Amino acid sequence: MRAVDLIVKKRDGLELDPDEIAFFVQGFTRGDIPDYQVAAWAMAILLRGMTAAETYALTLALADSGERLDLTGVVPVAVDKHSTGGVGDKTTLVVEPIVAACGIPVGKMSGRGLGFSGGTLDKMESIPGFRVDLTTQQFLDQLRNVGLVLSGQTAELAPADGKLYALRDVTGTVPSIPLIASSVMSKKIAAGAQAIVLDVKVGVGAFMPTVAEATKLARCMVEIGRLSGRRVVALLSDMNQPLGRAVGNALEVREALETLAGGGPPDFREHCLHVAAHMLLLAGRVPTLRQARGLAEQALDGGAARDKFRALVEAQGGDSRVLDDPARLPQAPVVESVRAGKTGYLAKADARVIGMTAVALGAGRARKGDPIDPSVGIVLHAKVGDRLSAGAPLCSVHAPDVARARAAVEQVTPAFKLSSRAVPPLPLFYRTIR
């Protein structure tokens, strides 16, 4: 069996069998199949697609490229959530502490930014000292002792997905339903998740721009979960504008800290409570979604979630003083404002343009292995539906220097459109798929 033959087979739209997929994934994991062949294979999958059987086989091959965690002896039920990526999506930083504070331990393997979509690990690393390179034993010990762990993929857990994840980011193969579905579900299966809530983003700032496409992705992942014996629910949420107001690593951590302290943007707070409630329900903590929502609100408003986040940061070597003094987080030296040119209602705050501007500032990666500047990004001052006066601030650009600030202002300004007529707010969620 040769890698080139499997690339050609998929290029021609033919179905790969499980053995062929396993051969390709194992060869990539060992280093026998080079990046350029894997990039060609991924592009063939993007263009030709995969059948349900192929996608399930790819998921298992990725999960089986390393060891699988068995959490049955560590926690009563292993519950996890995953977002398919978005702009300003820092929900993990609030949702996981809420759920853990309600008595359901959460052990999560997260990823780094893909394209214009931010990565949870990049955000957490803006906290001085925070470690994401935990070993499997450290992951298990912290889950048992703290009830909350947020780590990157280790060399032992789904290593093939870690390598493929980084390669997709720089080869234009991110928005492929089979690759997204297998990547997400392989990590969850490898990490021992028994109950999974999927936050599937929809809109211009998501990899799935329409509800129809997002529904297809959600159903694909829910079906993988069913075949794997997992309980899975998918929530389709809006990503036509950034979630919350902050876009950029340290800026998003600051916003998450504000939310854990009882503040934060209303849309972000509501989103986190809704996702957390579904996690608590799926884990069997309470019998109804309404009761789960009540528990989540109590954990957030009573400070228990904030305490749990502090324990997480301290357990992984981070400086927990940022919770009391967010000024300890990295801060950009230059801040420029973008203002409304006329009076009207905000009709558009294009999440993709805003996300790409943040990447250009250094908040994301243009190439595999690029460094991240945790201080830069964009903070919105208005959301779709808001009425603005001429000259009112639309957003602030946080930049490393004046030249890049001005370039970012020019790039991001077209993201905002105003209307003379009232514009309804965008929905937070579209549908739920079980």
N, C-alpha and C positions, 0 to 999 in steps of 0.2 A: 504494500500500500504506500502511495506517495502523496505528499501534501498537494503538489501541483494538480494531480488528478482530481482531488476533492474540490480544489478551487474551480477547476474547469467544470466539474459536474454541477456545482451550485451556480456558477455563472450561466450555465445553459438551462437553469430552471428545474433541474432534476432533484429528487429527494434523496438526502443522505440517510443511511441507516444508522442505528445507534452505535454500532461498532466503528463506523467511519468517523462519526463525531467524537467518540471517545479517543480514537487514535489521534485525531487532530489536536484535541485539547491536551492530551497527555504529552504529545510531542512539543507543544508550545510551552507547557509547564517545565519540561526538562531542559528546554533551550535547543532542542533538535530542529524545531521549525522556527525560522527567524521572523522578526517583526514584519518585514515587508510581505512575506507570504500570508501572515495572519491579517495584515491590513487589507490585502486583496480579497481574502476570504470574507472578512467582515463587510467589505463593500459589496461583494456578491450577495451576501445575505440581505443587506440594506435594499438592494435593487430587486432581488428575486423573492425575498421573503422566506419563511419557513412554515412547514405544516405544523399542526398542533403536536404531532408525534415527534418531529424534529426538535421543536422548542423544548418539550419536556425532556428529551434525551440530552440536549445541550445543558439544561439546568442541572440534571443529575451528574453529567460529566464535570461541570464546573464545581459542584459541591463535593464530588468525589476526588477532585484533584489534590485534596489535602484531607486532614482528619475532620470528623464531625463531632461537635460537642454533644454530650449527653447531659442535659441539665436536670434530669428527673431526680437525681439525688441531691441537687443543690437548691432548687426552688420548687414549690408545689405546681406551678404552671409558668411556662416561659412565654411571655407576651412581648411583642415587638411591634414597631411601626416603621414605615418607610415612605418617604416622599420621592416622587419621580423627578424632583428637581424644580427649582423655580427661582425667581428673583426676590430677594428679601425673605426667603423662607428659612427662618431660624426656629421653627416650631419644636424641634427636638430638644432644644435647650430649656423649654418650658414644659412641654408635654411629658417627657420622661420623668422629671422630678415630681410632677403632679401625681402620676400613676404610682411611682415608687412610694410617695408619701401616703398613699391610700392603702399600702400594704401589699402591693403587687410588685415584686422585684423586676427590674428591667435591665437586661444586658444587651447592649446594642453595638454592632459593628457598623461604623459609618464610613463614608467615602469623602473624597476631595472634590473640588469644583470640576464640573464638566461644561466646557464652553462658557456661556453666559450665566450658567446656573451655579450658585455658590455651593461649597462643600462644608459639611458640619465640622470635619476635622480642622479645616483651615480656620473656621471661626473660633473653635475652642483653643487653638494654638496661639490666638492673639492674647490669651490670658497668660501672663508671664509664668513660665515653669511647667505649664500643663503638658503632661505626657500622653501621647496617643498610641505609643508602641508597646502595649502590654503583651506579655507572653500569655499563652493559654492558661497556665496555672494562675497567673496574676489576675486574669479576667475572672476565673472561677472564684478565687478567694475574695475578690472585691464584691462580686455579685452576692456571695454568701454573707459577707460581713457588713457591707454598706447597703446592699439592696439596689445599687445603681452603678452601672459602668458604661463608659462611652469610649470605645477604642477603635483603632484602625484594624484592618485585616492583618492578621499575623501570617507568617510564612506557612503556618500549619493549616490555616483555615481558608478554604477556597482560593489558593494562590493563583490559579489560572484566571479567575475573575479579576483579581487585583491587577494582573498584568494586562488583561484585555481592557479593563476599565480605563487605564491610563492611555492605552493605545487608541481607543475610540475617540477620546477627547481631541486628539490632534490629527485624525484622519477623516473627519467629516462623517463618521458612522454612528454618531450618538443617537439620532432619532429613528432607530429601527425597533419595531415592536418586539420581535423575537430576542434581540440583543438586550433590550431594556428588561423585558420580562425574565429572561434567564439570569441576568445579572442580579436583579433584585431578589428573586426567589432562591437562587443558589446560596446567597449570603445568609438568608433567613434559615434555610434548611441546614446549612453547615453550622450555624451558630445555635442550633437546637430549638429555634422558636416553634412553639406549638400553636400559638394564636397570633395572627398577624393583621394589623390594620394598615391598609395601603392608602396613602394620600396621593391620588392621581391628579396631576395638574392639567388644566385646560386653558388654552388661550395663546396669545402671541408670545408670551414669555415662557411657554412650556414647550416640551418636545412634542406634545400632542396639541395641535392648534384648535381642534374642534371637539365638541362633545362626542361625536360619533367615533372619532379616532381614539379618544381617551377611553370610551366605553369598550372598544375592541381590546385595548391594552389591559384594562381592568379585568375583563372577562378572561383574558389569556392567563393572567396571574392568579386569579381566583381558581381557575381550572387546574393550574399547576399545583396549587395548594391542596385542592380536593384529591388529586391523584397521589399526592404525597402524604395524605392523612392529616393535613393541617386545617385549622379553622381560620378562614380568611374573609375579611370584609374590605371592600374598596370604596372610598369616598372620592367623588369627583369634585374638585375645588377650583375656583377661578384663579387664573394667572394672566389676565389681560393687563393688570396693573400690579406693581410689587405688593407683596403681603406686608402689612405694617407700613412703616415709613423709612426704615433704614436699609440700605443696600451697601454691603461692604463688611468685612469681617469683624473688626473691633466695634464698628458702629452697630452691627446687629447684636453683638454680645451685650452692649450697653442697653439696647432696647429690650432684650430678653431679661436683663437684670431689673429694668424698670417694671416690666410686667410681673416678674416674680415678687416685686415689692408692692404690688397692688395697683400699679399704674399701667403704662403702655398704651399703644393705640387700640381703640375699641375693636377694630376688625381682627387684629392679631390675637387679642385676648379671647375673643369669641371663637376664633378658629382653633386655638389651642384647647379650650374647654370642650369643644365638640369632638375633637380627635381623642382627647384623653377619656372622655365618657365612653366612646366606642371601645377603647382598649380595656377599660374596666369591665364593660359588659361582656366582651368576648372572653375575658379571663375568668368570668364567672364570679366576680367579686360581689355583684348585685344582680337581681333578676330583670330589671328594667333600665332602659336608657335614661329615663327621668331620674331614677335613683342614682345612677352613675354620674349624671351631670351634677347632682347635688353634692356628691362626695368630692368631685373634682373642684367645684367652687369652694368648698370648705377648705380643701388642702391649699388652694391658691390664696384665698383671702385671709386664711388664718396663719399663714407664714410657714406651714409645714413643708411646702414645695421648695420655698427659698432655703430652708434649713437643709433639705436633702441635696439641693444643688451645691450648697457650701461643702457638704460632706463629700460630694463627688469631686469637686475641685481639689480639696485637700488630699483626698485619697490618691489622686493622680499627679500630685506634686505641684499643683497650681497655687498661685498667690490668691487666697480667698479674700484678701483685703479689698479686691476689686468690687466685691459685693457692697461694701460700705463706702468705697471711694472709687467710682468708675473712672476718675481721672487718671488712675494708674494704668488704664488701658492705653495702647498706642494712639496718638492723636496726630492728624495731618497738620503740617505747618501753615497751609494756605487753604482758606475757605472762601468760595465765591458763590454769590446768589444768582439764580435765574428767576426773573420776575415776569408777571403777566403783562402783556402789552396792551390789554384792554380789559374792560369789565365784562364778566360773563360767567358761565358755568363750566367747570372743567369736564370736558367730554371724553378726554383720552389722556392717559399717562402710560404710554407704550412700554410695557415691561421689558420687551426685548431690547429696545434702544437704550433704555436706562441700564439694563444689565450689561450690554456691550460697552457702554461708556465706562461703567465701573471696571470692567476687564481692562480697557485701555488705560485706565488710571493705575492699574497694578493690582486690583483686587482679585483678578482671576489669571488664568494662564493662556497665553497664545501658543506655547509649545510645551511638549511633555517635559516636566522637570523644571519649568520656569519658577523662580521664587515669587512669593506673594508679599505684597506690602499690606500688612494688616490694618494700617491706619486710614487708608483711602477709601473713597466710596461716595455715595450720594444719599442725602436725606430729603425725603419728600415733605412738603409743608401743606399739601392739598391732595385730596383723593377725588376720584371721579364722582361727580354730583355736587361737589362743593361750589358755592358761589364766591367769586373772587372780584375784588376791585382792581382797577388798573394799577400796576406797580406792586401788587401783593406778591410775596415770594411763592414760587412754585416748588423750588428745591434748592438745596445747598450742595455745592460740589466741594468735596474734601480731597485736596491734591497735594502731591509732594513738592511742587514748585509752581510758580506763577504761569510758566509757559504751558504746562500740562493742565492747569486749571482752566486757562482760557480755551485751550483746545477742547476740553471736556464740556465746557459751557456751550460751545458751538455745536458739538456733537449731540448733546442731550436736549437742546432747546426744541427741535422738531418733534420730540416725543410727546409734547403737551399740546393739546388742541382745546380751544374754548368755544362755547356755543352761546348764542344770545338767548336761547331757550333753555328752560330747566331740563336737567339730565338726571335720570334715576341712578341711584348707586348701583354698582355691580353686585351680583349675588356672591356670597361666600362659597356656597356649595350648589351643585347641580343635581346630583343623584347619588344613591347608595346602591352598590352591587354586592350581593351576598352569594 
